[in-house]
Amino acid sequence: MQAALSVLLGNVSIAVAILIGAGALGTAIGFGILGGRFLEGSARQPEMIPTLQVKMFIVAGLLDAVTMIGVGIALYLLFANPFIALIQG
């Protein structure tokens, strides 16, 4: 019983680390690509900067939202783990 709980908590800790790390890495890559494309677009057509900026902030918000959902799932698994009930009962 105790060994199974230790294995479960260890695996959940690894899963949480992967979720948060992959979310951070994906967001960093996404922001890099987004910022680069915004600069390219604004350099090519300076009159389009306000329109491009609005679209850039919308996409930036969506990038952050996906990461925050991943962090929320990771914290749920870490602090309110539903799998512990399966081992105990």
Summary of the structure (lengths in Angstrom):
residues: 89
radius of gyration: 19.9
end to end distance: 10.3
largest distance: 66.4
contacts: 216
relative contact order: 0.17
helix: 92%
strand: 0%
